[in-house]
């Protein structure tokens, strides 16, 4: 699925992970490269969309929570870069990719808790999540 703006949502990102994990399990280098490209572009677009549309609304009410989301995004981008480099070198471990997926899921749950606690006029409507 994607948001109204065409940005991949959490379900679409999780689906991209599933494709990547299958490609890694059978170690098809071309399939891994393609799946990684799809995952990375979707995840980067997703985080950029959140930073543009959601985080400023959160910051207006709960600056600390907005800063926590931005810090998590920086961490996740770093992990994404590390895993891409390992994948390009052919040394990516499927356990590391699964761990990264779990980190992203925890991040999504954290964001959902923050959004749920927001006043309705600031919260989920139009947030893309």
LINRA-V932065 format. One record per helix or strand of 3 or more residues. SS is the DSSP state (alpha for helix, beta for strand). FROM is the first residue (numbers start at 1). LEN is the number of residues. If there is no record, write none. Layout:
ss,from,len
SS,FROM,LEN
SS,FROM,LEN
//
This chain:
ss,from,len
alpha,10,17
alpha,29,31
alpha,63,26
alpha,94,24
//
